[in-house]
């Protein structure tokens, strides 16, 4: 039972953009703050951005001003618009609850290189 499914990753040149999507079940999504996380090879998973039920957002300093997190409470989806991508953004991106994590989904690979 995969309850979190990420999509939208791919390969892009520096300065490019990608839009990631996360589909979650209603039981997981409703009433919960959600977050995007990423993990690069050899590094610990890190928090990228969070969004509360009614839209309050927080961002890691490394992505502030470049990434935008949003959610659709009717569709049970969370998105991450990524602009001005840098090679340092290369990682597998995951979504989950911001608290009370459940089993991680497969993630989606983002590769930024020239």
Phi and psi in radians as a Rosetta constraint file:
Dihedral C 1 N 2 CA 2 C 2 CIRCULARHARMONIC -1.509 0.35
Dihedral N 2 CA 2 C 2 N 3 CIRCULARHARMONIC 1.998 0.35
Dihedral C 2 N 3 CA 3 C 3 CIRCULARHARMONIC -1.789 0.35
Dihedral N 3 CA 3 C 3 N 4 CIRCULARHARMONIC -0.114 0.35
Dihedral C 3 N 4 CA 4 C 4 CIRCULARHARMONIC -2.302 0.35
Dihedral N 4 CA 4 C 4 N 5 CIRCULARHARMONIC 2.188 0.35
Dihedral C 4 N 5 CA 5 C 5 CIRCULARHARMONIC -2.291 0.35
Dihedral N 5 CA 5 C 5 N 6 CIRCULARHARMONIC 2.044 0.35
Dihedral C 5 N 6 CA 6 C 6 CIRCULARHARMONIC -1.720 0.35
Dihedral N 6 CA 6 C 6 N 7 CIRCULARHARMONIC 2.603 0.35
Dihedral C 6 N 7 CA 7 C 7 CIRCULARHARMONIC -2.672 0.35
Dihedral N 7 CA 7 C 7 N 8 CIRCULARHARMONIC 2.935 0.35
Dihedral C 7 N 8 CA 8 C 8 CIRCULARHARMONIC 1.817 0.35
Dihedral N 8 CA 8 C 8 N 9 CIRCULARHARMONIC -0.081 0.35
Dihedral C 8 N 9 CA 9 C 9 CIRCULARHARMONIC -1.246 0.35
Dihedral N 9 CA 9 C 9 N 10 CIRCULARHARMONIC 3.036 0.35
Dihedral C 9 N 10 CA 10 C 10 CIRCULARHARMONIC 2.904 0.35
Dihedral N 10 CA 10 C 10 N 11 CIRCULARHARMONIC -2.944 0.35
Dihedral C 10 N 11 CA 11 C 11 CIRCULARHARMONIC -1.828 0.35
Dihedral N 11 CA 11 C 11 N 12 CIRCULARHARMONIC 2.364 0.35
Dihedral C 11 N 12 CA 12 C 12 CIRCULARHARMONIC -2.553 0.35
Dihedral N 12 CA 12 C 12 N 13 CIRCULARHARMONIC 2.669 0.35
Dihedral C 12 N 13 CA 13 C 13 CIRCULARHARMONIC -1.372 0.35
Dihedral N 13 CA 13 C 13 N 14 CIRCULARHARMONIC 2.709 0.35
Dihedral C 13 N 14 CA 14 C 14 CIRCULARHARMONIC -0.926 0.35
Dihedral N 14 CA 14 C 14 N 15 CIRCULARHARMONIC 2.404 0.35
Dihedral C 14 N 15 CA 15 C 15 CIRCULARHARMONIC 1.579 0.35
Dihedral N 15 CA 15 C 15 N 16 CIRCULARHARMONIC -0.166 0.35
Dihedral C 15 N 16 CA 16 C 16 CIRCULARHARMONIC -1.402 0.35
Dihedral N 16 CA 16 C 16 N 17 CIRCULARHARMONIC -3.090 0.35
Dihedral C 16 N 17 CA 17 C 17 CIRCULARHARMONIC -2.312 0.35
Dihedral N 17 CA 17 C 17 N 18 CIRCULARHARMONIC 2.636 0.35
Dihedral C 17 N 18 CA 18 C 18 CIRCULARHARMONIC -2.494 0.35
Dihedral N 18 CA 18 C 18 N 19 CIRCULARHARMONIC 2.686 0.35
Dihedral C 18 N 19 CA 19 C 19 CIRCULARHARMONIC -2.181 0.35
Dihedral N 19 CA 19 C 19 N 20 CIRCULARHARMONIC 2.023 0.35
Dihedral C 19 N 20 CA 20 C 20 CIRCULARHARMONIC -1.679 0.35
Dihedral N 20 CA 20 C 20 N 21 CIRCULARHARMONIC 2.573 0.35
Dihedral C 20 N 21 CA 21 C 21 CIRCULARHARMONIC -2.235 0.35
Dihedral N 21 CA 21 C 21 N 22 CIRCULARHARMONIC 2.604 0.35
Dihedral C 21 N 22 CA 22 C 22 CIRCULARHARMONIC -2.323 0.35
Dihedral N 22 CA 22 C 22 N 23 CIRCULARHARMONIC 2.188 0.35
Dihedral C 22 N 23 CA 23 C 23 CIRCULARHARMONIC -1.837 0.35
Dihedral N 23 CA 23 C 23 N 24 CIRCULARHARMONIC 2.266 0.35
Dihedral C 23 N 24 CA 24 C 24 CIRCULARHARMONIC -2.289 0.35
Dihedral N 24 CA 24 C 24 N 25 CIRCULARHARMONIC 2.732 0.35
Dihedral C 24 N 25 CA 25 C 25 CIRCULARHARMONIC -1.250 0.35
Dihedral N 25 CA 25 C 25 N 26 CIRCULARHARMONIC 2.695 0.35
Dihedral C 25 N 26 CA 26 C 26 CIRCULARHARMONIC -1.058 0.35
Dihedral N 26 CA 26 C 26 N 27 CIRCULARHARMONIC -0.635 0.35
Dihedral C 26 N 27 CA 27 C 27 CIRCULARHARMONIC -1.130 0.35
Dihedral N 27 CA 27 C 27 N 28 CIRCULARHARMONIC -0.515 0.35
Dihedral C 27 N 28 CA 28 C 28 CIRCULARHARMONIC -1.439 0.35
Dihedral N 28 CA 28 C 28 N 29 CIRCULARHARMONIC -0.676 0.35
Dihedral C 28 N 29 CA 29 C 29 CIRCULARHARMONIC -1.400 0.35
Dihedral N 29 CA 29 C 29 N 30 CIRCULARHARMONIC -0.850 0.35
Dihedral C 29 N 30 CA 30 C 30 CIRCULARHARMONIC -1.097 0.35
Dihedral N 30 CA 30 C 30 N 31 CIRCULARHARMONIC 2.311 0.35
Dihedral C 30 N 31 CA 31 C 31 CIRCULARHARMONIC 1.328 0.35
Dihedral N 31 CA 31 C 31 N 32 CIRCULARHARMONIC 0.080 0.35
Dihedral C 31 N 32 CA 32 C 32 CIRCULARHARMONIC -2.055 0.35
Dihedral N 32 CA 32 C 32 N 33 CIRCULARHARMONIC 2.425 0.35
Dihedral C 32 N 33 CA 33 C 33 CIRCULARHARMONIC -1.176 0.35
Dihedral N 33 CA 33 C 33 N 34 CIRCULARHARMONIC 2.493 0.35
Dihedral C 33 N 34 CA 34 C 34 CIRCULARHARMONIC -2.101 0.35
Dihedral N 34 CA 34 C 34 N 35 CIRCULARHARMONIC 2.752 0.35
Dihedral C 34 N 35 CA 35 C 35 CIRCULARHARMONIC -2.503 0.35
Dihedral N 35 CA 35 C 35 N 36 CIRCULARHARMONIC 2.752 0.35
Dihedral C 35 N 36 CA 36 C 36 CIRCULARHARMONIC -1.871 0.35
Dihedral N 36 CA 36 C 36 N 37 CIRCULARHARMONIC 2.414 0.35
Dihedral C 36 N 37 CA 37 C 37 CIRCULARHARMONIC -2.253 0.35
Dihedral N 37 CA 37 C 37 N 38 CIRCULARHARMONIC 2.819 0.35
Dihedral C 37 N 38 CA 38 C 38 CIRCULARHARMONIC -2.530 0.35
Dihedral N 38 CA 38 C 38 N 39 CIRCULARHARMONIC 2.704 0.35
Dihedral C 38 N 39 CA 39 C 39 CIRCULARHARMONIC -2.453 0.35
Dihedral N 39 CA 39 C 39 N 40 CIRCULARHARMONIC 2.097 0.35
Dihedral C 39 N 40 CA 40 C 40 CIRCULARHARMONIC -1.642 0.35
Dihedral N 40 CA 40 C 40 N 41 CIRCULARHARMONIC 2.726 0.35
Dihedral C 40 N 41 CA 41 C 41 CIRCULARHARMONIC -0.942 0.35
Dihedral N 41 CA 41 C 41 N 42 CIRCULARHARMONIC 2.294 0.35
Dihedral C 41 N 42 CA 42 C 42 CIRCULARHARMONIC 1.347 0.35
Dihedral N 42 CA 42 C 42 N 43 CIRCULARHARMONIC 0.061 0.35
Dihedral C 42 N 43 CA 43 C 43 CIRCULARHARMONIC -2.145 0.35
Dihedral N 43 CA 43 C 43 N 44 CIRCULARHARMONIC 2.768 0.35
Dihedral C 43 N 44 CA 44 C 44 CIRCULARHARMONIC -1.311 0.35
Dihedral N 44 CA 44 C 44 N 45 CIRCULARHARMONIC 2.615 0.35
Dihedral C 44 N 45 CA 45 C 45 CIRCULARHARMONIC -1.065 0.35
Dihedral N 45 CA 45 C 45 N 46 CIRCULARHARMONIC 2.375 0.35
Dihedral C 45 N 46 CA 46 C 46 CIRCULARHARMONIC -2.212 0.35
Dihedral N 46 CA 46 C 46 N 47 CIRCULARHARMONIC 2.658 0.35
Dihedral C 46 N 47 CA 47 C 47 CIRCULARHARMONIC -1.361 0.35
Dihedral N 47 CA 47 C 47 N 48 CIRCULARHARMONIC 2.312 0.35
Dihedral C 47 N 48 CA 48 C 48 CIRCULARHARMONIC -1.765 0.35
Dihedral N 48 CA 48 C 48 N 49 CIRCULARHARMONIC -0.866 0.35
Dihedral C 48 N 49 CA 49 C 49 CIRCULARHARMONIC -2.822 0.35
Dihedral N 49 CA 49 C 49 N 50 CIRCULARHARMONIC 2.668 0.35
Dihedral C 49 N 50 CA 50 C 50 CIRCULARHARMONIC -2.303 0.35
Dihedral N 50 CA 50 C 50 N 51 CIRCULARHARMONIC 2.726 0.35
Dihedral C 50 N 51 CA 51 C 51 CIRCULARHARMONIC -2.488 0.35
Dihedral N 51 CA 51 C 51 N 52 CIRCULARHARMONIC 2.227 0.35
Dihedral C 51 N 52 CA 52 C 52 CIRCULARHARMONIC -1.351 0.35
Dihedral N 52 CA 52 C 52 N 53 CIRCULARHARMONIC 3.010 0.35
Dihedral C 52 N 53 CA 53 C 53 CIRCULARHARMONIC -0.931 0.35
Dihedral N 53 CA 53 C 53 N 54 CIRCULARHARMONIC -0.723 0.35
Dihedral C 53 N 54 CA 54 C 54 CIRCULARHARMONIC -1.868 0.35
Dihedral N 54 CA 54 C 54 N 55 CIRCULARHARMONIC 0.333 0.35
Dihedral C 54 N 55 CA 55 C 55 CIRCULARHARMONIC 1.950 0.35
Dihedral N 55 CA 55 C 55 N 56 CIRCULARHARMONIC -0.123 0.35
Dihedral C 55 N 56 CA 56 C 56 CIRCULARHARMONIC -1.123 0.35
Dihedral N 56 CA 56 C 56 N 57 CIRCULARHARMONIC 2.282 0.35
Dihedral C 56 N 57 CA 57 C 57 CIRCULARHARMONIC -2.094 0.35
Dihedral N 57 CA 57 C 57 N 58 CIRCULARHARMONIC 2.695 0.35
Dihedral C 57 N 58 CA 58 C 58 CIRCULARHARMONIC -2.459 0.35
Dihedral N 58 CA 58 C 58 N 59 CIRCULARHARMONIC 2.554 0.35
Dihedral C 58 N 59 CA 59 C 59 CIRCULARHARMONIC -2.322 0.35
Dihedral N 59 CA 59 C 59 N 60 CIRCULARHARMONIC 2.565 0.35
Dihedral C 59 N 60 CA 60 C 60 CIRCULARHARMONIC -1.133 0.35
Dihedral N 60 CA 60 C 60 N 61 CIRCULARHARMONIC 2.554 0.35
Dihedral C 60 N 61 CA 61 C 61 CIRCULARHARMONIC -1.001 0.35
Dihedral N 61 CA 61 C 61 N 62 CIRCULARHARMONIC -0.565 0.35
Dihedral C 61 N 62 CA 62 C 62 CIRCULARHARMONIC -1.179 0.35
Dihedral N 62 CA 62 C 62 N 63 CIRCULARHARMONIC -0.352 0.35
Dihedral C 62 N 63 CA 63 C 63 CIRCULARHARMONIC -2.056 0.35
Dihedral N 63 CA 63 C 63 N 64 CIRCULARHARMONIC -0.096 0.35
Dihedral C 63 N 64 CA 64 C 64 CIRCULARHARMONIC -1.012 0.35
Dihedral N 64 CA 64 C 64 N 65 CIRCULARHARMONIC 2.300 0.35
Dihedral C 64 N 65 CA 65 C 65 CIRCULARHARMONIC 1.551 0.35
Dihedral N 65 CA 65 C 65 N 66 CIRCULARHARMONIC -0.211 0.35
Dihedral C 65 N 66 CA 66 C 66 CIRCULARHARMONIC -2.003 0.35
Dihedral N 66 CA 66 C 66 N 67 CIRCULARHARMONIC -0.593 0.35
Dihedral C 66 N 67 CA 67 C 67 CIRCULARHARMONIC -1.894 0.35
Dihedral N 67 CA 67 C 67 N 68 CIRCULARHARMONIC 2.608 0.35
Dihedral C 67 N 68 CA 68 C 68 CIRCULARHARMONIC -2.348 0.35
Dihedral N 68 CA 68 C 68 N 69 CIRCULARHARMONIC 2.158 0.35
Dihedral C 68 N 69 CA 69 C 69 CIRCULARHARMONIC -1.726 0.35
Dihedral N 69 CA 69 C 69 N 70 CIRCULARHARMONIC 2.490 0.35
Dihedral C 69 N 70 CA 70 C 70 CIRCULARHARMONIC -2.578 0.35
Dihedral N 70 CA 70 C 70 N 71 CIRCULARHARMONIC 2.937 0.35
Dihedral C 70 N 71 CA 71 C 71 CIRCULARHARMONIC -2.553 0.35
Dihedral N 71 CA 71 C 71 N 72 CIRCULARHARMONIC 2.681 0.35
Dihedral C 71 N 72 CA 72 C 72 CIRCULARHARMONIC -2.147 0.35
Dihedral N 72 CA 72 C 72 N 73 CIRCULARHARMONIC 1.833 0.35
Dihedral C 72 N 73 CA 73 C 73 CIRCULARHARMONIC -1.266 0.35
Dihedral N 73 CA 73 C 73 N 74 CIRCULARHARMONIC -0.252 0.35
Dihedral C 73 N 74 CA 74 C 74 CIRCULARHARMONIC -1.463 0.35
Dihedral N 74 CA 74 C 74 N 75 CIRCULARHARMONIC -0.601 0.35
Dihedral C 74 N 75 CA 75 C 75 CIRCULARHARMONIC -1.676 0.35
Dihedral N 75 CA 75 C 75 N 76 CIRCULARHARMONIC -0.105 0.35
Dihedral C 75 N 76 CA 76 C 76 CIRCULARHARMONIC 1.008 0.35
Dihedral N 76 CA 76 C 76 N 77 CIRCULARHARMONIC 0.843 0.35
Dihedral C 76 N 77 CA 77 C 77 CIRCULARHARMONIC -2.249 0.35
Dihedral N 77 CA 77 C 77 N 78 CIRCULARHARMONIC 2.640 0.35
Dihedral C 77 N 78 CA 78 C 78 CIRCULARHARMONIC -2.209 0.35
Dihedral N 78 CA 78 C 78 N 79 CIRCULARHARMONIC 2.364 0.35
Dihedral C 78 N 79 CA 79 C 79 CIRCULARHARMONIC -2.112 0.35
Dihedral N 79 CA 79 C 79 N 80 CIRCULARHARMONIC 2.759 0.35
Dihedral C 79 N 80 CA 80 C 80 CIRCULARHARMONIC -2.370 0.35
Dihedral N 80 CA 80 C 80 N 81 CIRCULARHARMONIC 1.863 0.35
Dihedral C 80 N 81 CA 81 C 81 CIRCULARHARMONIC -1.500 0.35
Dihedral N 81 CA 81 C 81 N 82 CIRCULARHARMONIC 2.115 0.35
Dihedral C 81 N 82 CA 82 C 82 CIRCULARHARMONIC -2.032 0.35
Dihedral N 82 CA 82 C 82 N 83 CIRCULARHARMONIC 2.057 0.35
Dihedral C 82 N 83 CA 83 C 83 CIRCULARHARMONIC -2.054 0.35
Dihedral N 83 CA 83 C 83 N 84 CIRCULARHARMONIC 2.869 0.35
Dihedral C 83 N 84 CA 84 C 84 CIRCULARHARMONIC 0.858 0.35
Dihedral N 84 CA 84 C 84 N 85 CIRCULARHARMONIC 0.837 0.35
Dihedral C 84 N 85 CA 85 C 85 CIRCULARHARMONIC -1.127 0.35
Dihedral N 85 CA 85 C 85 N 86 CIRCULARHARMONIC 2.520 0.35
Dihedral C 85 N 86 CA 86 C 86 CIRCULARHARMONIC -2.092 0.35
Dihedral N 86 CA 86 C 86 N 87 CIRCULARHARMONIC 2.743 0.35
Dihedral C 86 N 87 CA 87 C 87 CIRCULARHARMONIC -0.961 0.35
Dihedral N 87 CA 87 C 87 N 88 CIRCULARHARMONIC -0.558 0.35
Dihedral C 87 N 88 CA 88 C 88 CIRCULARHARMONIC -1.155 0.35
Dihedral N 88 CA 88 C 88 N 89 CIRCULARHARMONIC -0.250 0.35
Dihedral C 88 N 89 CA 89 C 89 CIRCULARHARMONIC -1.419 0.35
Dihedral N 89 CA 89 C 89 N 90 CIRCULARHARMONIC -0.126 0.35
Dihedral C 89 N 90 CA 90 C 90 CIRCULARHARMONIC -1.065 0.35
Dihedral N 90 CA 90 C 90 N 91 CIRCULARHARMONIC 2.157 0.35
Dihedral C 90 N 91 CA 91 C 91 CIRCULARHARMONIC -3.122 0.35
Dihedral N 91 CA 91 C 91 N 92 CIRCULARHARMONIC 2.990 0.35
Dihedral C 91 N 92 CA 92 C 92 CIRCULARHARMONIC -1.576 0.35
Dihedral N 92 CA 92 C 92 N 93 CIRCULARHARMONIC 2.242 0.35
Dihedral C 92 N 93 CA 93 C 93 CIRCULARHARMONIC -1.811 0.35
Dihedral N 93 CA 93 C 93 N 94 CIRCULARHARMONIC 2.344 0.35
Dihedral C 93 N 94 CA 94 C 94 CIRCULARHARMONIC -2.211 0.35
Dihedral N 94 CA 94 C 94 N 95 CIRCULARHARMONIC 2.663 0.35
Dihedral C 94 N 95 CA 95 C 95 CIRCULARHARMONIC -2.007 0.35
Dihedral N 95 CA 95 C 95 N 96 CIRCULARHARMONIC 2.764 0.35
Dihedral C 95 N 96 CA 96 C 96 CIRCULARHARMONIC -2.999 0.35
Dihedral N 96 CA 96 C 96 N 97 CIRCULARHARMONIC 3.041 0.35
Dihedral C 96 N 97 CA 97 C 97 CIRCULARHARMONIC -1.059 0.35
Dihedral N 97 CA 97 C 97 N 98 CIRCULARHARMONIC 2.561 0.35
Dihedral C 97 N 98 CA 98 C 98 CIRCULARHARMONIC -1.213 0.35
Dihedral N 98 CA 98 C 98 N 99 CIRCULARHARMONIC -0.479 0.35
Dihedral C 98 N 99 CA 99 C 99 CIRCULARHARMONIC -2.307 0.35
Dihedral N 99 CA 99 C 99 N 100 CIRCULARHARMONIC 2.898 0.35
Dihedral C 99 N 100 CA 100 C 100 CIRCULARHARMONIC 0.912 0.35
Dihedral N 100 CA 100 C 100 N 101 CIRCULARHARMONIC 1.012 0.35
Dihedral C 100 N 101 CA 101 C 101 CIRCULARHARMONIC -0.964 0.35
Dihedral N 101 CA 101 C 101 N 102 CIRCULARHARMONIC 2.498 0.35
Dihedral C 101 N 102 CA 102 C 102 CIRCULARHARMONIC -1.893 0.35
Dihedral N 102 CA 102 C 102 N 103 CIRCULARHARMONIC -3.099 0.35
Dihedral C 102 N 103 CA 103 C 103 CIRCULARHARMONIC -0.958 0.35
Dihedral N 103 CA 103 C 103 N 104 CIRCULARHARMONIC 2.280 0.35
Dihedral C 103 N 104 CA 104 C 104 CIRCULARHARMONIC -1.174 0.35
Dihedral N 104 CA 104 C 104 N 105 CIRCULARHARMONIC 2.515 0.35
Dihedral C 104 N 105 CA 105 C 105 CIRCULARHARMONIC -1.396 0.35
Dihedral N 105 CA 105 C 105 N 106 CIRCULARHARMONIC -3.005 0.35
Dihedral C 105 N 106 CA 106 C 106 CIRCULARHARMONIC -1.264 0.35
Dihedral N 106 CA 106 C 106 N 107 CIRCULARHARMONIC -0.341 0.35
Dihedral C 106 N 107 CA 107 C 107 CIRCULARHARMONIC 1.324 0.35
Dihedral N 107 CA 107 C 107 N 108 CIRCULARHARMONIC 2.994 0.35
Dihedral C 107 N 108 CA 108 C 108 CIRCULARHARMONIC -2.396 0.35
Dihedral N 108 CA 108 C 108 N 109 CIRCULARHARMONIC 2.317 0.35
Dihedral C 108 N 109 CA 109 C 109 CIRCULARHARMONIC -1.397 0.35
Dihedral N 109 CA 109 C 109 N 110 CIRCULARHARMONIC 2.287 0.35
Dihedral C 109 N 110 CA 110 C 110 CIRCULARHARMONIC -2.063 0.35
Dihedral N 110 CA 110 C 110 N 111 CIRCULARHARMONIC 2.147 0.35
Dihedral C 110 N 111 CA 111 C 111 CIRCULARHARMONIC -2.167 0.35
Dihedral N 111 CA 111 C 111 N 112 CIRCULARHARMONIC 2.148 0.35
Dihedral C 111 N 112 CA 112 C 112 CIRCULARHARMONIC -2.051 0.35
Dihedral N 112 CA 112 C 112 N 113 CIRCULARHARMONIC 1.949 0.35
Dihedral C 112 N 113 CA 113 C 113 CIRCULARHARMONIC -2.754 0.35
Dihedral N 113 CA 113 C 113 N 114 CIRCULARHARMONIC 2.780 0.35
